[in-house]
Amino acid sequence: MLNLACPQNDSSRYIADGFINYFFSWYIVLANLTATVFSGLCFFVLIKHPRVFASSTRAWFMAITVSDFFTLLLAANDMYAEVMFPMSYHRLLFKVFGRYNCMVRLSLILSLGWSSNLLQTGLSLERLASVIAPLKTRALTTGRLTRFTILGIIIFSCGIAIGVNILSYDPKYMESGDTQEEPGNEMLLECDRVNGSTLLGEMNVNLDLTKIVYHIDLIMFRAIPFGTMLVSSAIIASLIRCQRRRRTKLMGANSVLQQRQLYSGSNHESQASLLLLTMNLTTLITNPLFLIFELIDGEGSEGRTSGKLTGNTCVTWVLRQIFNCLLYFNNQTNWIFYIAFGARFRHHIVTLFRCRHSGSIHERQTKRSHTITTRNTTYHSVKRVSGDAAVYGERMERVR
């Protein structure tokens, strides 16, 4: 918290106040609100228009879009409330969740963050398999199997997050039956881990659960997913480049019609791969910075600002908040990549807003009326021909 890490009488307090007033207070609200709205629109487009991507790829993108929506709505706004009005926010959580407010809040944040990383890793592996062996991948990765895989990833992430928080967090205060007094400010803001929890009874644990949870977070849900994204993105980029060279040679030797068929057949796969590569690049640039900062800062990896990197707790607190904002930067920008790399996304979103140009509407109505007129003319001409044929048949019978 700001008041604990950087008191009012600190000589560097103006740095933290300037960061909050000139950047944090408006950027987080604007970025979260815009990204939440457009993530919801992109999810609606993915549901309503199934031909935007292939079946399995579409399921992965839908899961990532939902993850972005709830991550921004809950986790990123939680970060904003922690900085802007910590006491009011924690008192509200205490009234809702009681003494388990810290446990519930951190379990939710870890579940959303870990699920987002694993879902993006799963999409990277699916795209890698599709680029290497597209026919086998389409035959094996059905829509049902993809949905079960996504559900398993979400359950695994949420289960691990809830489990480690139950084992490593101990509620500091108990609610007695005859009093409902709120705890003090320090009690509300403390979320320190302990070696064991009274929720599961008395435990004689000699393990440093703080270090265990940190290494689970670092290795299983950060290092492995980021490494997988990096390797798969490099392989996908090189394979796409080779395939484009081969396609260019084939298109140079074929006719115009064959060129269109080759281009249209690979257009959807290329757009999905480029979209994923951009998302992975943004994630790999922004997210590891927070982990590197925590590793260098020492005690900051345990959730406490120590100031080992800069020697000033106020400056360290500001750096921590900046890197914490970067954790959600990819969630805030994914919708931009959907619109940038998907012409159909742009068309469908514009259609949702009913922003079609009046000229295009007039042209469409003209084409529709022309089609109806052509159909009616064809119908009447066929009817006239059939009538003339009947009259001709009757005359021939009379002649005979």
Number of C-alpha atoms within 10 A of each C-alpha: 16 19 12 13 19 23 14 13 8 12 11 15 18 13 14 18 16 12 15 17 11 10 12 18 14 11 13 20 13 11 17 23 17 15 21 23 13 21 28 17 18 25 19 16 20 20 14 11 14 12 12 20 18 14 16 21 21 21 21 21 21 19 21 23 26 16 22 25 22 16 25 25 16 15 20 24 16 18 17 18 15 17 18 17 10 20 17 12 15 18 19 13 18 17 12 11 14 17 21 18 20 23 19 16 16 18 20 17 19 20 21 22 22 22 25 24 21 25 22 24 21 20 23 25 18 18 24 22 18 19 20 14 11 13 11 11 17 16 8 10 18 12 17 12 12 20 16 11 16 21 13 12 18 20 14 15 21 20 13 18 24 17 12 17 21 20 19 20 23 21 21 13 13 11 12 8 6 6 7 10 8 15 16 9 12 10 13 21 17 12 18 15 20 16 16 21 18 13 12 9 8 9 12 8 11 8 11 13 19 18 13 13 18 13 15 15 18 15 12 13 19 19 16 15 20 22 13 17 27 18 13 21 23 13 15 23 16 12 15 17 12 12 14 14 12 12 15 14 11 14 18 11 10 12 10 11 10 13 17 12 12 16 15 11 11 13 11 15 19 16 18 20 23 17 18 24 21 16 21 21 14 17 23 17 12 17 21 18 16 20 19 12 17 20 15 13 21 16 14 20 20 17 14 17 24 20 18 14 17 12 11 17 22 27 20 23 21 19 18 18 20 16 20 18 19 20 20 22 21 20 27 24 19 25 24 15 14 23 18 13 18 18 12 16 20 16 14 21 17 12 11 13 8 9 10 12 8 9 9 10 11 11 11 12 12 12 12 12 12 12 12 12 12 12 12 12 12 12 12 12 12 12 12 12 12 12 12 11 12 11 11 11 11 10 11 9 8 7 6 5
